[in-house]
C-alpha cells in the first residue's frame, strides 16, 4: 500500500493484509550468530492486529498492535518498532512475519531490521598490536 507522506515508510510503501492473515518472509544470507530482529509496523486505530515472528516455522515471539495512537492510516504517527533480542541465526534460516488484521487495523508491515547483538560484535574485534 502507499504510505503518505512517503518518508514515513520504506520507499513510501508498506505491506498490508487484505485477507484473514498474511506473511512476509526472508531467507537469512548472513553469518551464523546471535542477532536482534526489529519489526517495524503500523498500529492503526479501530482494531488490534496481531503479529508473530517465526524462525524456520517455529514461533519466536508474538505481540498485539494495541497502542492508542492518533491515526487511522499508516504514517509516522503510528509507526512502531518491536525488537526480539538474541535470536540465533544460521545461513539459510527462514524468517517469517505473520500479520493478522483486526477491525480497521490491517496489520501493515514496513520492514524488518537484523543487527548483531553486542556480544556477537565483540567477537569480531581484534586487538591492535604495534611493533
C-alpha positions in Angstrom: 0.0 0.0 0.0 1.1 3.6 -0.4 2.1 5.5 2.7 1.8 9.3 2.8 4.0 11.1 3.2 6.4 8.8 1.5 9.1 9.5 4.1 7.1 7.6 6.8 7.7 4.2 5.2 10.4 2.3 3.2 10.1 3.8 -0.3 6.7 5.1 0.6 5.2 1.6 0.7 4.1 -0.9 3.3 2.7 -4.5 3.2 -0.9 -4.7 4.3 -3.2 -7.7 4.9 -6.3 -7.8 2.7 -7.1 -11.3 3.9 -7.6 -13.0 7.2 -3.8 -13.1 7.6 -0.7 -12.6 5.5 3.0 -13.3 5.7 6.3 -11.8 4.6 9.4 -14.0 4.7 13.1 -13.8 4.0 15.9 -16.3 3.9 18.9 -15.3 6.1 22.1 -15.0 3.9 24.3 -13.7 6.6 26.8 -15.2 9.1 25.8 -17.6 11.9 25.5 -15.8 15.2 23.1 -14.1 17.6 21.0 -11.2 16.3 18.4 -8.7 17.4 15.5 -8.6 15.0 13.4 -5.4 14.8 10.0 -5.5 13.2 8.7 -2.0 12.1 4.9 -2.0 11.6 2.0 0.4 11.7 -0.5 0.3 14.6 -3.8 1.8 13.4 -6.9 2.8 15.4 -10.0 0.7 15.1 -8.6 -2.7 15.8 -5.9 -4.8 17.4 -3.8 -6.5 14.7 -1.6 -9.4 15.8 1.9 -10.2 14.7 4.1 -13.3 15.0 7.8 -13.7 14.2 8.8 -17.2 13.2 12.2 -18.8 12.6 12.1 -21.9 10.4 8.4 -22.3 11.0 8.7 -22.1 14.8 7.2 -19.1 16.7 9.9 -16.9 18.3 7.6 -14.1 19.6 4.0 -12.8 19.2 2.5 -9.4 20.1 -0.6 -7.3 19.7 -0.7 -3.9 18.0 -2.7 -2.3 20.7 -1.3 1.1 21.4 -3.6 4.2 21.4 -2.1 6.2 18.5 -3.7 9.2 16.7 -4.2 7.9 13.1 -6.3 5.6 11.1 -3.9 5.4 8.2 -0.2 4.2 8.1 2.2 7.1 8.7 4.9 8.3 11.1 2.4 8.9 13.9 1.7 5.1 14.3 4.9 3.5 13.1 6.1 1.1 15.9 9.2 -1.0 16.4 9.1 -4.3 18.2 12.5 -5.9 18.8 13.2 -9.5 19.6 16.7 -9.9 21.1 19.3 -12.6 21.0 18.0 -14.8 18.2 20.4 -17.4 16.8 20.5 -17.3 13.0 22.4 -19.6 10.6 22.7 -19.1 6.8 19.6 -20.4 5.1 17.3 -19.9 8.1 13.8 -18.7 7.1 12.4 -15.7 8.9 8.7 -15.0 8.6 6.4 -12.3 10.0 2.7 -13.2 10.1 0.2 -10.5 10.4 -3.5 -10.9 11.4 -5.7 -7.9 10.8 -8.5 -6.9 13.2 -11.2 -4.4 12.5 -9.7 -1.4 10.8 -6.1 -2.4 11.6 -4.8 -4.2 8.6 -1.5 -5.5 10.2 0.6 -3.2 8.0 4.3 -4.0 8.0 7.1 -1.7 7.0 10.3 -3.7 7.3 12.5 -5.9 9.5 16.0 -5.0 10.6 18.6 -7.5 11.7 21.6 -6.4 13.7 24.2 -8.5 15.5 24.0 -8.5 19.3 26.7 -6.6 21.2 28.3 -9.8 22.4 28.4 -11.1 18.8 30.1 -7.9 17.6 32.8 -8.2 20.3 33.8 -11.5 18.7 34.7 -9.5 15.5 37.1 -7.1 17.2 40.8 -8.0 17.4 43.3 -6.2 19.5 45.7 -3.9 17.6 49.4 -4.7 18.2 52.3 -2.4 17.4 55.8 -3.4 16.7 
